[in-house]
């Protein structure tokens, strides 16, 4: 944008970066999503038919504004303008899964995968949609397949770890969460919760201290703290964070 302030695609891409950062709590959602919407609006001012910008507004609409109808309109508009864009379809699938519309979510994420079969992000989110539908064993199988292609892929390790947690397999969650945790406070919080569930209060408290150190210099979402406190049985503190 510094070199070409009129480049609409760059504004849309900037909006996508802000959405992703707010969604996984790298940035505070109240900071990230308004910037995402502003960038998408600028992109549409320059090019009203830019599918990527409509998709960004869809993501922000469901994940931040909780305006499901408007968000779905944005996704449908993006899909009409660019039917072969797998990224829009996987974002749409995440919204459908969050709303409990699992069959529709599965159709969308499969379309996304078919459109971009080598995308590790999309394949990981096939696992994420299966997780949301509580099809945990299928999610594990898909995520392990992703990690065969790239064992260090942080997002797949994160979702594999949280799937094992949902299955009560805390010991198996440790290794993938440890791989995902560097630079990812939410993964660190879930790791702390697993240590707590395994009776390792010392490890869980170390992670709480690490989260506090991180929070002094960057945004750390409250869910990370809440997860550790729940594992430790500190229910009042966990509810305060929620």
N, C-alpha and C positions, 0 to 999 in steps of 0.2 A: 504493500500500500504506500510505503514511503516513495517508491519509484513510480507507481502508477495509482494515484488516488481514485481513479475512476474504474478500477478493476473490480467488478461486482463479485466475481467468484472468490476473490480474496476476502472480501467482507463476510461472505457466507461461511468460508472456512474458519475465519476468526470466530464467528458465532458458534460454530461447531466445537471449537476448542474450549470456549467458555462453558458451553453446555456440558461437555464431558468432564471438565474440571469441577464444576459445581455438583454434577451428579454423583461423583465418587468422593466428594469432599476434599479435593485438593485445594479448592477455593471455597470461601463461604458462599453458599447458594444465593444469599441476598445480594452479594456483590457480582457473582458470575452470571446469573441468568438475566438480569436487566441489561448487562453489557452484551449478552448473546442476542437478546431481542433487538437492541439498538443496532448491532452490526447487521443482523438480518434485514431490518427495516431499511438500512442504507443500501444494502445489496438490491432490494426490491425497488427502491427509488431509481437505481441505475438500470435495473433490468427486471421488470415485473414478472417475467416468465422464467425466472431462475429457480429451478426445482430445489436446489440445495438450500436456498434461503427459506422457502416455504417449509422444508423439512425441519430446519432449525427452529422455526416458530412452532412447529408441531411438538418438538421435543420440549421446548421451554413451556409450552402450554400445558402439557400433561405433567411434567416432572416438577414444575415450579408453581404455575398458576392453578393447577388442578381443574382446568377447564377442558374436560374430556371431549365435549362436542366440537369446540373450536379447534382443539388439537387434531382431532381426527379429520376435520375438514382440511387442515393444512397438509396432513400426510396424504390424503387422497389427491389434493391438488398437485403435490410434488410427484406422486406416482403417475398421474396423468401426463405431466410434463416430461417426466423422465422414467418410463416404465422399467428400464433396465438398470436402475440404480439400486444396488443391493443394500447400500448403507441406509437409505431412507426406509427400506422395508424392515431392516432389523431394528431400527429405532421404533417404528410402528409396532413391531412385534412385542417389544418390551412394554409399551403402553398397554397393549391388549392383555398381556400376561399379568400386569399389575392390576388390571380391572377384573381378573378372573375369567377372561374370555380365552381360555387356553386352546381350544380347537382352532380359533381364528389366529391366535398367536403362532401356533405351530405351522399353519399354512404360510403365514408371512415369513417366518424365519427360514422355512424350507425354500421359499422363493428366493430369499436373499442369498442363501447358500448356493442354490443352483446358478444364480447370476454371477457369483464371485466365489467359486469353489476352493480357491487357494487362500482366502482371507482367514487368518487365524482369529481375528476379532469376531467375525461373523460365526465361525464354527464354535468359538467359545460361548457366544450368545445363544447358539442352539442349546448348549448345556444349561445356560442360565434360564431359558424358557422352560426347559424340562424341570429344573430345580423349582421354579415358581409353581409349576403344576404338581409338585411333590412326586415327580417321577424320578426319584433320587438315583436309583441304580442306573437308569438310562443316562442320566446326567453325568454320572461318574464315568461311564464308558466313553461318552463323547469327549469329555474333558481329558481323559487319559489319551485318547487318540490325538488331540491337539498337542499335548505335551510330548508325544512321540516325535512330532515334527519340530518342536522347539521346547526343550525341557525347562528353559528359564523364562518362558513367557508368563509375565506377572499376572495378567488378568485371568488366565486359565488356572494358574496355581491358586489364586484367590477364590475363584468359584469352586474349584475342587475342594479346597479346605473348608469352605462354608457348607458345602454339600455333606461332607463327612460329619461336620458338627450337627447338621440337621438330622443325620442318621444316628447320632449318639456315638459315633466312632471317633472319639476325641483324640486317641493316640495316633490314628492315621491322618488326622487333620494337621498335625504339627509340622511335618516336613513341607507340604505345599504352602502353608501359611507363612512359614519362616522364609521361603523363597519370595513370597509376595510382599512381605512386610517392609523391606527397606524403602523408605520414602512414601509409604502408603499407610497412613495412620489407622484407617478402618480395618485393614488386614491385621495390623498390630493389635488392635483391640480384640478382634475375634480370636487371635492367637492367645492373648491373655485370658480370655474366657475359657479356652480349651485347657490351658494349664491349671486354671482354678478348678474346672470340673474333674481333672485328674488328681486333685488333691495337692497340687504344687502351689500353695499360696505364695511361697517365696518368689517363684517365677512370675506369677500374676502380679504381685506387688511391684516387682522390677519393671514390668511393662507399664503399669500405671505411672511410675516415676518417669519412664521414658516418654510417655504421652504428655505428661506435664512439662517436661523439658521442650518437647516439640511445640507445644501450645504457646510457649513463651516467644517463639520466633515465627510461627506460621499458623494457619488455620487448622484446627483439629476438630472434626465434627463431634457432637455430644454422644453419638451412638457408640463411638469407640470406647469412651469411658463407661457408658452404661453397660456394655457387654461384659466388660471385666468385672464390674461390681455385681452384676447378676450371678456370674460364675462363682464369685466369692461369697455369695449369700447376703451381700449388703443391699437388701431390697430397697430400703428407703433412699439410699444414695442413687441406686440405679434408676428409680422412678423419678428422682429429681432431675437426672440428666435427660431422661426421656421427655 
